Amino acid sequence: MVAGREQQQQQAHRPGIYKQKNKQHKHGKHRTKGEIERENKGRVAVVALSKKQKRELRKMDRRHKANQLRRNKKDTVLTEKRRLGSRDGPPHLVAVISLHAGVDAGAVTQILRGEGVGGVLHEDQGVRGAQDSFGLVLPRFKQRFTFYRSDTADVHSLLDVAKVADTLVFVLESTEGWDSYGEYCLSCLFAQGLPSHALVCQGIADLAVKKRTESRRALSRLAEARFPEARLFPLDSEQDAVLLLRHLGAQKQRRLAFRSRRSHMLVQNASYTPNNSQDGTGGPATGLGTLRVSGYVRGCPLQVNRLVHIAGHGDFQLSQIDAPTDPLPIITAAPRPVKPAKGGDVEMMDGSAAEMNGAGGEVRVLMKADPSQRESLQTEAEVDPMEGEQTWPTESELQEAEEARKNRKVVKVPKGTSDYQATWIVDDAEEDGDDEEEDDMDSCDDDDDDDDADELMEDGENESQDGEAGCDSGNDDADDDEEEEEISSTDRVGAEQKYDEAMDKAEEEDGLKCYREARSHEMFPDEVDTPIDVPSRTRFQRYRGLKSFRSSPWDPMENLPLNYSRIFQFQNFERTRRRVLAEAAAEEEGAMVGWYVTLHIEDVPSSVMESFQAGKPLVLVSLLPHEQKMSVMHVLVRRHPSCTEPTASKEELIFQCGFRRFRASALFSQHTSGDKHKMERFLRVDAPTVVSVYAPITFPTTGVLLFKQRANGMQDLVATGSLLSCDPRRVVLKRIVLSGHPFKINRRSAVVRYMFFNRDDILWFKPVELRTKWGRRGHIKEALGTHGHMKCVFDSQLRSQDTVLMNLYKRVYPRWTYDPYVPPALPWVKKEEPENLHDIDME
């Protein structure tokens, strides 16, 4: 008994029905490491080996690799910096700009010309024809400079010089710094892209010794608003000029992407040869000729087969590139006899060689254009008006059409009936087959044939006289038809006319007038008044409703305008941009950076030479592939704080886009991430706006300035921004809002009026969704009566002060008003803002 009890006490616990059961490990989907090693037997794939080695780099190896990349990048930057102004690079181009009407920039350049600076002055090696431009070689620093004093009264010339200048020297007034026009110039320069710069002031040495430090501190604090890291240099003596030149030659250069990726040049010498005199044929003058310009290549190597753009004048082709001797060499020793250069390399020569070459030495021809490889001047695609139309008919089809015209049956129809409507009108002779009326119908047919013949001869100008000369049976039939119409109209008297009888038309008109007056003060965006005399389905026939502006589909290739056949489109613009920029950066052929070359430009109008002779700068840039072709460009801009007047969409503006300058009508739209973008009627103040315009293709990144010309010729800065993309498929939708007033409100339904004024319009727009200002959504259920009342159902009960709205959309496109000619701007004067500007009633 005792043993049995011990066995019962030692019995193990048996699991019940609630015991947890874990799933077994399923190793069929992947193999273990041991299985993989047994299968491979030590063999490892090449790809896996390379990834493993790349992953298992030691910490020290990763550090060495990062140091090598950093060192290579640093060496590249230092090499580029040392080349600028040296023997192997172009002269350091310095533009002197005055920011105040009370300062004289000519006094700054006069001090830089002084003998105490220790440089070799070349008065004739600046920009020929400019009011104040010269070359300066400093053997002490082994550097050379080209100074150019820009005319600040011409903002276009100022911006063109700033595009190619290496350094800008701003001349400030000792007390105020800059005036309103100086602020205007700085706004334009900062928006375009500001290169390296230096601040200079004069007149501090004339102050008392105790006030000099205080004056410099006050001017430095004033300049920190625009130039937080710039250093202020006093320039009252030649010692100050030496310090300024040392700073200009050693300071860090700011890289501007839009010019560093393209070859550019500031023309120093130019000559022009008309085409007729060049050919020797003695024919009539064409107004075109060959322009030969000389200057230093900057940015990247210059290709002879690429197009060049002259700022403000257009795109042209090159015929050849010559290599004259460098007119501004760095002379560090006594002149010695020059040995003839071996090979075709272009070498720096000393001053005596330059003089000999200028007196008639040989000019090497570096390269000539290949007609089979150089870029075309075609800007627009060839438009075929017959593309997409049917083919020309064959002879058999023409014969069939002629027989059909001869056998055509003439049917008498009411005046104003279209051809399509006439095909549905059945002749009475086909319907009546009774023998009793055959004689009468025959007599009537004779009269009808005579009348139809008269109508065909007179091209439908005179009406048929069948009613006067017809038979009695015809008149009886017409009377019967009129009686039938009257009977049918009286049969329709029902709920709709009963609803109309209880309506007071005078009260409806008074209510509409009061409602529109009340709504006009709310200034609801995009709201339009529904016309009374024109059906809404006709007035808004190009508009459609969208269930969701974000997710509803809209075909970007639907109903495109004719101008879209003239432009070019990329399959993938971003991929093309990366490929073109990568190819441009890898090019190592052509006229290298720093070479002094002469370009032969074909078919240039004489106005370009006249502009250069008038003292205006001539800036030349080499275009990348496809940059001469027209497309739809999109620019992301913000309204400038100095612009206080509203700027409407599709208003003509002046664009400064990189090296280009043109006029065009802009289309404003919102900057969103969806596939559809809402059009803006005016340039917004509180948000960025996308500006769409027909313009030549330009690859980002590029600064963009928008100007608006006044009636007196001055140009105000409206907005600044950068180039966004080139995409003709970008859908811009214009929205209009039709508003209605809830007349009778039930729980979820309401009777809405004043949105439409006839029954057919309600039925036409019935599928469009409705919304209210308070967030309710609904749809039209049915039309009530014939005067525009409709029964609508909403997701919740409306309030009496709510407004029912209907959104309609249509796609809009920019206007083709591209004009490369921009009139010269007059000296800008700040417009006086009225004191009570905010009190003006906008209506």
RAJO-V359192 format. One record per run of one state. SS is the DSSP state (~ for helix, > for strand, _ for the rest). FROM is the first residue (numbers start at 1). TO is the last residue. If there is no record, write none. Layout:
SS FROM TO
SS FROM TO
//
This chain:
_ 1 1
~ 2 9
_ 10 32
~ 33 40
_ 41 45
~ 46 55
_ 56 58
~ 59 83
_ 84 91
> 92 98
_ 99 104
~ 105 112
_ 113 114
~ 115 117
_ 118 119
> 120 122
~ 123 125
_ 126 132
> 133 138
_ 139 142
> 143 149
_ 150 154
~ 155 164
_ 165 166
> 167 173
_ 174 176
> 177 177
_ 178 179
~ 180 192
_ 193 195
> 196 201
_ 202 208
~ 209 223
_ 224 231
> 232 234
_ 235 237
~ 238 250
_ 251 256
~ 257 260
_ 261 263
> 264 266
_ 267 268
> 269 274
~ 275 279
_ 280 287
> 288 296
_ 297 297
> 298 298
_ 299 301
> 302 302
_ 303 307
> 308 310
_ 311 313
> 314 323
_ 324 350
~ 351 358
_ 359 363
> 364 368
_ 369 394
~ 395 406
_ 407 418
~ 419 422
_ 423 427
~ 428 431
_ 432 437
~ 438 457
_ 458 465
~ 466 469
_ 470 471
~ 472 491
_ 492 494
~ 495 501
_ 502 504
~ 505 520
_ 521 526
> 527 527
_ 528 535
~ 536 539
_ 540 543
> 544 544
_ 545 561
~ 562 566
_ 567 572
~ 573 586
_ 587 590
> 591 591
_ 592 595
> 596 605
~ 606 613
_ 614 618
> 619 622
_ 623 629
> 630 639
_ 640 647
> 648 648
_ 649 651
> 652 657
_ 658 659
> 660 665
_ 666 666
> 667 670
_ 671 675
> 676 679
_ 680 681
> 682 682
_ 683 688
> 689 696
_ 697 702
> 703 709
_ 710 714
> 715 726
_ 727 730
> 731 745
_ 746 748
> 749 753
_ 754 758
~ 759 764
_ 765 769
> 770 772
_ 773 776
> 777 784
_ 785 788
> 789 794
_ 795 802
> 803 811
_ 812 818
> 819 819
_ 820 836
~ 837 839
_ 840 843
//
